[in-house]
Amino acid sequence: MNWKSMRQQYERWFQGWLILGPVVGFASTTLVKNQLYRVWKVTHGLTDGASAERARELGLNPPEWSGAVWYGVASMAVFTVFYVMAARTWSRYTTEELTTNE
């Protein structure tokens, strides 16, 4: 398989990944960040309506979000692996007119 045919075969998949990859990473980071904050609030006896600003007024420091960022990066990496597997499987078992941009 030469470069041109491979590019035609996988170009749409790559374009889709350019949109979906960052969305998966950002959404995973946001979900984990919200869950970490919710668990932190429960362990410190705050209600669901309490904000991070109110917690600081009470002398409490909200948790760091660096773990959530690493979780988002890892989620995007796992998504990429499965996305590549799906692209290869789809492209291998379909005809060319279904996999090219024309």
C-alpha positions as CSV (number, residue, x, y, z in Angstrom):
1,M,0.0,0.0,0.0
2,N,1.5,3.3,-1.0
3,W,1.1,6.6,0.8
4,K,-1.6,8.1,-1.5
5,S,-3.9,5.1,-1.2
6,M,-3.3,4.9,2.6
7,R,-4.0,8.6,3.0
8,Q,-7.3,8.3,1.0
9,Q,-8.3,5.3,3.0
10,Y,-7.7,6.8,6.4
11,E,-8.1,10.6,5.9
12,R,-11.8,10.7,7.0
13,W,-10.9,8.7,10.1
14,F,-8.1,11.1,11.0
15,Q,-10.4,14.1,10.5
16,G,-12.9,12.5,12.8
17,W,-10.2,11.9,15.4
18,L,-9.1,15.5,15.3
19,I,-12.5,16.4,16.6
20,L,-13.3,13.5,18.8
21,G,-9.9,13.0,20.5
22,P,-9.8,16.4,22.3
23,V,-13.5,16.2,23.1
24,V,-13.0,12.8,24.8
25,G,-9.9,14.1,26.7
26,F,-11.7,17.4,27.8
27,A,-14.9,15.6,28.8
28,S,-13.0,13.0,30.8
29,T,-11.0,15.7,32.6
30,T,-14.2,17.6,33.4
31,L,-16.1,14.6,34.7
32,V,-13.2,13.5,36.9
33,K,-12.7,17.0,38.2
34,N,-16.3,17.4,39.1
35,Q,-16.3,14.0,40.9
36,L,-13.1,14.8,42.8
37,Y,-14.7,18.1,43.9
38,R,-17.9,16.4,44.9
39,V,-16.1,13.8,47.0
40,W,-14.0,16.5,48.6
41,K,-17.1,18.5,49.5
42,V,-18.8,15.4,51.1
43,T,-15.7,14.5,53.1
44,H,-15.5,18.1,54.4
45,G,-19.2,18.3,55.3
46,L,-20.2,20.8,52.7
47,T,-23.5,20.7,50.9
48,D,-24.0,20.3,47.2
49,G,-24.7,24.1,46.8
50,A,-21.3,25.1,48.3
51,S,-18.9,26.6,45.9
52,A,-15.1,26.6,45.9
53,E,-15.2,30.2,46.9
54,R,-17.4,29.5,49.9
55,A,-15.0,26.7,50.9
56,R,-12.1,29.1,50.8
57,E,-14.0,31.5,53.0
58,L,-14.3,28.7,55.5
59,G,-10.6,28.1,55.4
60,L,-10.7,25.0,53.3
61,N,-8.5,24.5,50.2
62,P,-10.1,22.6,47.3
63,P,-8.1,19.7,45.8
64,E,-5.6,20.0,43.0
65,W,-6.9,18.9,39.5
66,S,-3.6,17.6,38.1
67,G,-4.8,14.0,38.6
68,A,-7.9,14.8,36.5
69,V,-5.7,16.1,33.7
70,W,-3.7,13.0,33.6
71,Y,-6.9,10.9,33.6
72,G,-8.1,13.0,30.6
73,V,-4.8,12.4,28.7
74,A,-4.9,8.6,29.5
75,S,-8.6,8.5,28.4
76,M,-7.7,10.1,25.1
77,A,-4.8,7.7,24.6
78,V,-7.1,4.7,25.2
79,F,-9.7,6.2,22.9
80,T,-7.1,6.7,20.2
81,V,-6.1,3.0,20.4
82,F,-9.7,1.8,20.0
83,Y,-10.3,4.4,17.3
84,V,-7.3,3.2,15.3
85,M,-8.5,-0.4,15.7
86,A,-12.0,0.6,14.4
87,A,-10.5,2.5,11.5
88,R,-8.3,-0.4,10.4
89,T,-11.1,-2.9,10.8
90,W,-13.6,-0.8,8.9
91,S,-11.2,0.1,6.1
92,R,-10.1,-3.5,5.7
93,Y,-13.6,-4.9,5.2
94,T,-15.3,-2.2,3.2
95,T,-15.1,-1.2,-0.4
96,E,-13.1,1.9,-1.5
97,E,-16.0,4.1,-2.3
98,L,-17.1,3.9,1.4
99,T,-13.7,4.8,2.8
100,T,-12.4,7.6,0.5
101,N,-13.4,11.3,0.3
102,E,-14.7,11.2,-3.3
